[in-house]
């Protein structure tokens, strides 16, 4: 007669169940890294003379999607002195306003999704919130994203208008204050993430 050790069977079953859960979580979460060479981020602003823009030339980021293609984690880091206008005088004023000697990076960290809308072409629109840190000041900001997912790439497109003064950034001036920038700027991005 075979004698069964139910305690041992229960321990084996529990161990197998834990391993299956760990394996399933690994499979369902998809990790992506920002493709710096094929992504763009622009900061668009105004002044009393002309409109202006700066481009982020050095940024990094990570994206993790859930099994249902929802965002689990998103983080973008932009080197503050990697913002370039093509005009050294303007760049110098920008870095001074952003206090880049103390605050080297601008950071965005995803905190949650508030709404999802799927489009007929397979893409979808997300309403998210995240912590935006500029000049050492962190604010929770809502944002809309257009999301396209393929096998090996995720593209996030969006725009967000903010006020510099909300982040304790004094809008830069030039030529002894005769050129003044507007307080509002729009961050426009096309971020591509690869597996």
N, C-alpha and C positions, 0 to 999 in steps of 0.2 A: 504494500500500500504506500502511495506517495503522500508525504506529509508536506503541506504548503506552509511557508513562512509568510504570513500576510503582512507582517511589519516590514520585512525585507522587500516584498513586492510593492508595498506602498511607497517606500523610500525610492526605489528605482523609478516608479511611475512619476513621482514628484520631480525627481532629477531630470527625467526626459521631458516633462512638461515645461520646466524652467528653461531648458536648452532650446526647445522649440519656440518658446516666446522670445527669447533673446535673438534667435536666428530670424524670426519673422520681423522683429523690429529693425534688424539690420537690413533686411531686404526691402522693407517698405519705405524707409527714409532714403531719399536720393540726395547726394551731396554734389554741389556745383561750385565752381570757382569763377570769379569775375575774369572775363577775357579783356584785359586792359587795352590790347591793341585794336579791338573792334567795338569798344564801348566809348560813349561820349557823355560828358557832363558839362553843361554850360551854365554860367550865371549871367543873366541878362538884366541890365539896369538902365536907368535914365539919368540925365543931368540937365541943367538949365541950358546946355549948349548942344549936346547930341546924345544919342543912345550909345551904350557901350556893352561889351561882353568880355568875359574871361572864360578860359577853358581849363578844365582840370586835366593836367598832364600826368599826374601820378596818383592813381587810386587803386585800392584793393577791396575785395569783397568776397563774401561767402553766402551761399544760399542753400537751405535744406528744405526739400519738399516732402510733404506727407504722401501716403499712398494715393490719396484722392487729389493730388497735385495742389493741395493747399500749402501755404507757406508755414513752415515750422520755425525757421530761423532765417534772418536776413541781417547782414551787417555790411556797411560800406564805410571805408576809411579813406579820406582824401587828404593828401599832404597840403596844408594851407599855402605853403610857398611854391606848390606845384600849380597854383592858379596863375595862368598867364594870359595877358591881354595882347602881347606883341609890342607893348610900349613900356619901357623900363620905368619911366616916371610914374605911370599909373600903377604898375605892379608894386612899386615901393610904397605908394600911398595905401594900396590895398593891404599889404602886409602889416603896415603900421596900424591901420584901423582894426585888423584882426588880431593884433597883439601876438604875432607869430613867434616872437622870441620866447614867449611863455607857453603859448598854446599851439603846438606844432600841427595838430590835425583837426579836421572837421569830421564828425562821426555821425552815422545814422544807425540805430539799432531797432529792429522790428519788435513791437510789443503785442500786436494782435490784429486780427481781421474783424471788421465790423459788418461787411456785406460782400457777397459774391454774386456776379451776374455772368452767366455763360452766354457766349455769342454763337451764332449758327456755324461760323467757320472754324470752330474748335478752340478759338482763343477765349479769354474771359477778362472781365474787369473786376478788380478787387478794390475795396475801400479798406485801408489799413490805418493803423496808428503806429508811431514809433517815436523814439527819443532822438531828437536832433541836437547835437552839441556843437556850438560855435563859440569861439572866444572863451571857452571854459564854462559857458552857460548852457544848461540842458533844458529843453522844452519838449513837451509831448505835442506832436503835430499829426493831424489827419492828412491822408494823401490818397489819391486815386491812381491805380496802376492798370495799364493794359498789359496783359500777360499772354505770351505765346510759348507753348511747350512743344518741343520735338523730342526725339529719342535721346539726343545727347546735348541739347541746348535749351536754355530758357531765356527769353528776352523780356525785359521789363521796360516799359515806356511810361513817362509821366512828366508832369510839371507841378511845381509847388511854389506859390508866391509867399514870401515872408517879409517881415520888416527887420532891417538890420538892428534897429534900436531895441527890439525884443530880446536880442542877444547881447545887449550892452555894447554894440558896435556903433561908433559914431560915423555916419556916412562921410566918406572921404571928400576932401576938397583939393583944389589945385589952383595955381597962379594966385597966391595970396587970398584965397577964398572966393575969387571971382567965378570959378567953376565949382558948382555944388552938385553932388549926386543926390538922387532921390532916395528916400528911405526904403521903398519897396524894391525887392529884387525877385526875379523868377528863376528858379533852378529847373532846368530842362535836361532830362536824361534819357539815354537809350543804352541800357545796361544788358550786356550779353554774358551769360554764365554757361560754362562748359563743364561736363562731367570730368 
